[in-house]
Amino acid sequence: MDSSSTPSIPTPNSIVNAESIHQKSDLAWAQVIMTYSIDGKKLLICNFCEKVIKDEGINRMEMHLAR
């Protein structure tokens, strides 16, 4: 059995994060800074008014931007 027929084990760099795919396709990410708090929760910060939305997704920030 040659090495070309053995299945390869994915490396961390070859695994695509679903969140990164969503970020690329959603226009709201251009208006938001994403960071993490000390306790590891996701923080989204509005580029316009600096409102912080804690531990929510981009949909919640889209509602804020649409107001």
Backbone bond lengths (Angstrom), bond angles and torsions (degrees), N, CA, C in turn:
res aa  C-N    CA-C-N  psi(-1)  N-CA   C-N-CA  omega(-1)  CA-C   N-CA-C  phi
1 M - - - 1.449 - - 1.521 107.97 -
2 D 1.325 116.93 121.64 1.457 118.79 -178.52 1.522 111.61 -86.65
3 S 1.321 116.60 165.64 1.464 121.32 -173.55 1.522 112.61 -71.02
4 S 1.336 118.91 -18.02 1.462 120.53 -179.17 1.522 112.36 -74.05
5 S 1.328 117.92 -20.38 1.460 120.12 -178.59 1.532 112.76 -94.32
6 T 1.321 117.66 -7.41 1.464 119.34 178.97 1.523 109.33 -81.59
7 P 1.327 116.79 140.21 1.470 119.16 179.97 1.527 110.32 -68.05
8 S 1.301 114.60 141.45 1.461 118.44 179.73 1.530 109.79 -89.42
9 I 1.285 115.45 147.44 1.455 121.56 177.75 1.524 107.81 -89.38
10 P 1.345 117.63 126.47 1.460 118.45 -177.97 1.524 111.56 -66.28
11 T 1.297 115.88 138.97 1.459 121.51 175.60 1.518 108.22 -93.20
12 P 1.337 118.82 161.28 1.469 120.28 179.81 1.523 113.03 -56.85
13 N 1.313 118.45 -31.10 1.458 120.62 179.56 1.520 112.95 -74.32
14 S 1.334 117.93 -21.05 1.460 120.44 -178.51 1.524 112.19 -91.55
15 I 1.308 118.13 -10.75 1.461 121.57 179.27 1.523 108.42 -86.59
16 V 1.331 116.41 125.57 1.457 121.12 -178.62 1.516 108.55 -92.61
17 N 1.316 116.36 126.98 1.447 122.46 178.63 1.531 108.92 -77.35
18 A 1.321 117.88 130.67 1.457 121.85 -179.63 1.520 111.02 -61.13
19 E 1.317 117.14 -34.62 1.463 120.54 -179.92 1.528 110.47 -66.12
20 S 1.313 118.48 -37.31 1.456 120.51 -179.73 1.522 111.15 -67.88
21 I 1.323 117.87 -32.94 1.461 120.80 176.07 1.516 109.36 -66.51
22 H 1.319 117.44 -43.18 1.452 121.72 -179.84 1.524 110.58 -64.61
23 Q 1.311 117.61 -39.37 1.453 121.06 179.67 1.518 110.92 -61.65
24 K 1.279 117.94 -38.02 1.453 121.06 -178.09 1.517 111.53 -68.57
25 S 1.324 118.35 -30.23 1.456 121.06 -174.86 1.525 113.59 -95.91
26 D 1.311 119.10 -12.11 1.455 121.93 -176.55 1.530 109.76 -99.98
27 L 1.318 116.99 121.15 1.465 121.87 -176.62 1.526 113.26 -68.33
28 A 1.319 118.17 -20.32 1.466 121.33 -178.46 1.527 112.22 -65.59
29 W 1.337 118.08 -24.48 1.465 120.29 -178.89 1.524 111.98 -63.75
30 A 1.319 118.60 -20.68 1.461 121.07 177.95 1.527 111.18 -71.95
31 Q 1.327 117.55 -17.57 1.464 122.27 -177.66 1.522 112.64 -105.55
32 V 1.324 117.76 7.04 1.459 122.58 -170.88 1.528 110.32 -133.84
33 I 1.326 115.61 144.54 1.455 121.74 170.41 1.520 106.93 -107.79
34 M 1.332 116.92 128.39 1.457 120.09 177.27 1.522 108.79 -105.86
35 T 1.314 115.54 131.57 1.454 121.64 176.83 1.527 107.73 -143.96
36 Y 1.311 117.02 -178.60 1.459 121.56 -179.66 1.520 109.39 -125.73
37 S 1.335 116.12 142.13 1.460 121.12 177.25 1.529 109.65 -77.69
38 I 1.306 115.90 174.81 1.466 121.18 -179.35 1.525 111.37 -60.09
39 D 1.339 116.46 -35.98 1.462 119.75 -179.67 1.530 113.18 -84.98
40 G 1.340 117.76 8.35 1.449 121.69 173.31 1.513 115.94 89.65
41 K 1.330 118.53 5.12 1.459 120.94 179.72 1.527 109.89 -84.07
42 K 1.334 114.68 147.75 1.451 120.62 -178.35 1.533 110.05 -74.60
43 L 1.324 116.29 135.53 1.459 122.51 175.96 1.518 108.44 -120.48
44 L 1.329 116.20 130.87 1.453 121.36 173.85 1.520 107.51 -111.49
45 I 1.332 116.96 128.89 1.458 121.82 -177.06 1.521 108.19 -118.45
46 C 1.330 116.20 125.53 1.460 122.77 178.92 1.530 108.97 -70.14
47 N 1.332 117.19 132.23 1.462 121.49 179.08 1.533 112.65 -71.65
48 F 1.332 118.08 -18.99 1.457 121.17 -175.69 1.525 112.76 -89.61
49 C 1.334 116.71 -49.66 1.468 119.44 -174.43 1.524 112.85 -116.58
50 E 1.325 117.56 -1.01 1.464 124.31 179.87 1.523 114.03 63.77
51 K 1.332 116.37 23.19 1.463 120.15 173.92 1.523 108.71 -66.84
52 V 1.329 116.19 138.25 1.463 122.16 -179.37 1.521 108.15 -107.37
53 I 1.308 116.06 127.08 1.459 122.42 174.60 1.516 106.40 -112.35
54 K 1.317 116.22 119.67 1.460 122.08 -174.00 1.514 111.42 -96.30
55 D 1.327 114.80 133.11 1.464 123.17 170.36 1.531 112.87 54.58
56 E 1.318 117.21 37.12 1.462 122.63 177.32 1.526 108.24 -123.85
57 G 1.293 116.17 172.91 1.454 120.84 -179.86 1.515 112.19 -97.26
58 I 1.313 115.46 -178.11 1.458 121.34 -178.14 1.523 111.24 -68.06
59 N 1.330 118.45 -24.61 1.464 120.49 178.90 1.518 111.30 -63.04
60 R 1.303 117.71 -38.54 1.465 121.50 178.06 1.537 109.89 -65.65
61 M 1.318 116.91 -40.13 1.461 120.41 178.10 1.526 110.31 -68.42
62 E 1.322 118.38 -35.36 1.454 120.97 175.72 1.520 111.43 -61.12
63 M 1.328 116.89 -39.79 1.467 120.30 176.94 1.530 110.02 -63.26
64 H 1.328 117.96 -39.70 1.461 122.00 177.32 1.538 110.19 -63.52
65 L 1.334 116.80 -45.45 1.462 120.59 -177.98 1.533 111.63 -67.10
66 A 1.312 117.51 -30.00 1.466 121.88 -176.72 1.527 113.58 -79.24
67 R 1.295 117.72 -13.26 1.475 118.44 -175.39 1.469 114.22 -62.91
